[in-house]
Amino acid sequence: MPLTHPVSGDLGCKVVYYGPAASGKTTNLKHVYGRLDPAARGKLITPTDGPERTLFFDFLPVDMGVVHGVRTRFHLYTVPGQSPQRDSRRLVLRGVDGVVFVADSHPQRMAANRESLSDLEANLAELDLSIAEVPMVIQYNKRDLEGATPIDELQAQLNPGERKCFEAVAIDGTGVLESLTAISRHVIKALNRA
């Protein structure tokens, strides 16, 4: 649910990058941060850069301009992908307006992808949200890996509802801005329907 800033009147929409550990969620945000004009972005907060990557979240407010006379900002978060961090993931999802599910294309990561998607659905349900109703795009990251899982297999396993999907290599930015643009449009469209 978007929030209106009490002083500036800006509409704030929350987009959460969700997926298994080390799938490329933080790399996505770092690439977006590096590509944006400093005037259009806030400070990138990364609580840790150790082997667990992100313990809580990354936050990057992105100014998306004016929508129906109201300046709109997208607040981008990532969730920790590690299994013991389930409560943190649910906390970060509170107030979510859209999700970018970042799947790992490595063939040995399919079970982790499915588990993370199931975890997302369960966490949304605990927040009285349906995964079918939350705006979401799927990003198949690490497409540069030799022997990457074929897209049709990823689609069959992770995207039976045929949500918009993107092939990506977050480390070099391939597909990153396209994923962000698509979820931003999806969120704005959903807000216009509400």
N, C-alpha and C positions, 0 to 999 in steps of 0.2 A: 504494500500500500504506500503510494508516494506521500511524502510529508512536505508541508509548506514551511519554509524557514520563517520564524516569527518576526524577524527584523527585515530581511531582504525581500521576502515574498517569493523567493525561488522555490520551484517545485523540485524536490529531490527524489529520484528514482533509484532503487537499489538493485544492482545486478550482481549475482553471485556466480563465480566460476567454481564448479563442483566437479570432482572426479577423483580417481584413485591417487595415492601417493606417487609423486614424481611423474605425473602425466603431463605436466607443463603449464599448470595454472598460474604459478608465480611468474614463469617465463613470459606468458601472455601479457600479464600486467606490466612487467618491466619493458616489454617491447612497445606497448601502447604509450606508456609514460615517456619513453625516449622519442617517440614520433610526434607527440603533441606539442603545439606551441606552448611555452611556459605560461602564457597568459590564459590559456584554456584549461589548465590542469592545476590541481592542488599538489600537496606534498605526498610522495609515495612513502607509505609506512610499511616496513617489513620487520616485524618483531624479532625474527631470527634468520640467520643464513647458515645454520649448521646442517647436519645431515638430515634433520627432520624438515628442513626448508621453512615451512610456515606453521607455527604453533597455533596462531589464532587467525589473523586475517591480514590481507593487504588492503589498503584503502586508497582509492584514487578518484577524487571527484573530477568528472570530465564535464565541462560546459558544452552543452549541445545546442545552445542558442535559445530562441524564443519559440514556444509552442502555444498557440492560441493566446498570445499576449502575455504569457508567463515565461520567464526565463527558466529553463530546465537544466538541471545538472544530474548526471548519472554518477552514482557512487559505486565503484567497482570493488568487490571483495573476492578473496579466495578463501576456501575452507581447507583445514588440514586434512590430508588424505589418509593419515595413519589410522588404523582400526581403533585404538584406544581413545581417539579424539571425537567420538560420536557426539557427546554433549556439546562440544565446541562447535561442531558443524550445525547442529540444530539451533544453537544460539545465533550463529551468523545468519541463518536462514530467516530469522524473525523479520517480518516486514519486507520480504523479498518481492520484487516486481518482475524479475526475469532471471533465467538461469542459462549459463553457457556450460553445457556438460562437456568436459575435456576428457576424451577417451584416449588411451595409450594404444597405438597401433602394433606394438610388439606382440607377436603371436602368443607368448607366454603370459601376457597380461589380460587376456580375455576374461578369465574368472574374476580378476580384480575389477575390471570394468563393470561386469554384471553385478558384482557385490556392491559397488559404489552407486550404481543406478538404483538398485533395490534399497540401499540405505537412504538415498535422496527421497525416494517415494515414501518410505516409512517416516522420515523426519518431517516431510511436508504434511503427511497425514496427522502427525502429532500436533502440528500447528493449524489443523483444520483446513488444509489446502489440498487440492487434488493435483497430482502431477499432470493430469490431462488438461487442466485449466490454467496452469502457470505458463506464461510465455517462456519458451525454451528453444535453443538451437543446440545442435550437437557438433562438436569439433573433433574430427579424427586427427589427432596430433601424431607427430613423429613419422610422417609418411615417407621420410627420406631413409628410413631403416631398411637395410637389405632383408628381404623376406617379410616385409610388413604384411599384416593380415589384409587380405583383399577387402575392398570396400563393400562388396556385396555380402560378405560374411559379417562384417561389422554392422551393416544395416540390418541384416536378419536377426542378429543377436541383441542389438542395442537400440534400434529405431523402428520397431514394428508399426508405430503410429505415423511414420514417415514425416517426422519433423524436418525442418530445413537443416541441412548438414554441410560441413565444410571440411575439405582436406587441408591439413596445416603442417607446417614445420615451424613451431613457435620460436625456436632458437634463431631462425633467420627472418622471422616475421611473416612467412607465407601463410595466408589464411587468417591471420590474427585480426587485422582491422576489418576484414570482411565479416568475421564472426561478430565483432562488436557492433558494427553497423547494422547487421541483421537483427540482433537482439534488441538494439535500441529502437529500431523501427517497429518491431513486434510489440515492445512494451508501450510505445506511444499509441499504436493502433488499438491495443487493449484498453488503454486509458480513455481514448476517444469513444469507445463502445460503452464504457461504464457510465 
